[in-house]
Amino acid sequence: QLQLVESGGGLVEPGGSLRLSCAASGFSLDYHTIGWFRQAPGKEREGVGCISSSGSGTDYADSVKGRFTASRDNAKNTAYLQMDNLKPEDTAVYYCAAILGRGYDYCSTSVWSYDNWGQGTQVTVSS
């Protein structure tokens, strides 16, 4: 069974950091582009970042640029989202997603670009 499992969410104070992990099981993340998304209550799911299968291509939403960093470790079959200087407006359920075979430098933050999704992990930023 192909599965993506996010972990690393939690409660953090404003200005704090979290690192989310996205572990794949049942398939290899090699040749997959990974996208990171979030959905706050009452809002649509939005893309926050992505990393290409080569790892050399990344893209971020303007709201998180300079604060969030996507990375990957194909040997561990895991992708990461480092989130620094967190703000209350970053509170949401965070999801990772994967798409196979779009090219080594392909990266997209569109929800329509991905066909394999994790179950999400809650991130709450509050004092």
C-alpha positions in Angstrom: 0.0 0.0 0.0 1.4 3.4 -1.0 1.4 5.7 1.9 2.8 9.1 3.0 2.9 9.8 6.7 3.5 13.3 8.2 4.8 13.8 11.7 6.4 16.6 13.7 3.4 18.8 14.2 2.5 20.3 17.6 2.0 23.4 19.6 4.7 26.1 19.5 4.9 29.7 20.6 5.2 32.5 18.1 8.8 32.8 16.9 9.4 29.1 17.5 10.4 26.3 15.0 9.1 22.9 14.0 10.3 20.4 11.5 7.7 18.3 9.7 8.6 14.9 8.3 6.9 13.1 5.4 7.8 9.4 5.3 6.9 7.2 2.4 6.1 3.6 2.7 5.2 1.1 0.0 7.1 3.1 -2.6 10.3 5.0 -3.2 10.3 8.8 -3.1 13.1 8.8 -5.8 11.8 10.6 -8.9 8.9 12.1 -7.0 8.3 15.8 -6.6 7.1 16.6 -3.0 4.7 19.4 -2.2 3.8 20.8 1.2 0.3 22.2 1.8 -1.8 23.5 4.7 -5.4 24.0 5.5 -6.8 26.2 8.2 -10.3 25.9 9.5 -12.8 27.4 7.0 -10.1 28.0 4.4 -9.1 26.2 1.2 -6.0 24.0 1.1 -3.0 26.1 0.0 0.5 25.3 -1.2 3.3 26.4 1.0 6.4 24.8 -0.6 7.7 22.1 -2.9 11.0 20.4 -3.7 11.9 18.7 -6.9 13.0 15.1 -7.2 16.6 16.2 -7.7 16.4 18.4 -4.6 17.8 21.3 -6.6 14.4 23.0 -7.3 12.3 24.5 -4.6 9.5 27.0 -4.5 7.6 28.7 -1.7 4.5 30.7 -1.1 5.2 34.4 -0.5 3.8 34.1 3.0 6.4 31.6 4.1 9.4 32.6 2.0 12.5 33.1 4.1 10.9 31.1 7.0 10.2 27.7 5.6 12.7 25.3 4.0 11.9 22.1 2.1 14.5 19.3 2.0 14.6 15.6 1.3 16.7 12.6 2.2 16.0 9.9 -0.4 18.2 7.4 1.5 15.7 7.7 4.3 12.7 7.9 1.9 11.7 11.0 3.8 11.0 14.7 3.0 11.1 17.6 5.5 9.7 21.0 6.0 11.7 23.2 8.4 9.5 26.0 9.7 11.2 28.8 11.5 9.9 32.1 13.0 6.4 30.6 13.1 3.4 33.0 13.3 -0.1 32.4 14.6 -1.4 32.6 11.0 0.7 29.5 10.2 -1.7 27.5 12.3 -3.2 24.8 10.1 -3.2 21.1 9.3 -0.1 20.5 7.2 0.0 17.9 4.4 2.7 16.5 2.2 2.0 15.2 -1.3 3.9 13.4 -4.0 3.8 13.1 -7.8 6.0 10.8 -9.9 8.0 11.5 -13.0 7.5 15.2 -13.8 11.2 15.9 -14.3 14.2 16.3 -12.1 13.6 20.0 -11.5 9.8 20.1 -11.5 8.2 21.8 -8.5 4.7 22.9 -8.0 2.6 24.3 -5.1 -0.7 23.6 -6.9 -3.0 21.1 -5.2 -3.9 19.8 -8.6 -0.4 18.7 -9.4 -0.3 15.8 -6.9 -1.9 12.4 -6.7 -0.6 10.9 -3.5 -1.4 12.6 -0.2 -0.6 12.1 3.5 -3.2 12.3 6.3 -1.9 15.6 7.7 -0.4 16.8 11.0 -1.7 19.7 13.1 0.5 22.8 13.7 -0.7 25.3 16.2 1.2 28.5 16.9 0.0 30.2 20.0 1.2 31.8 23.2 
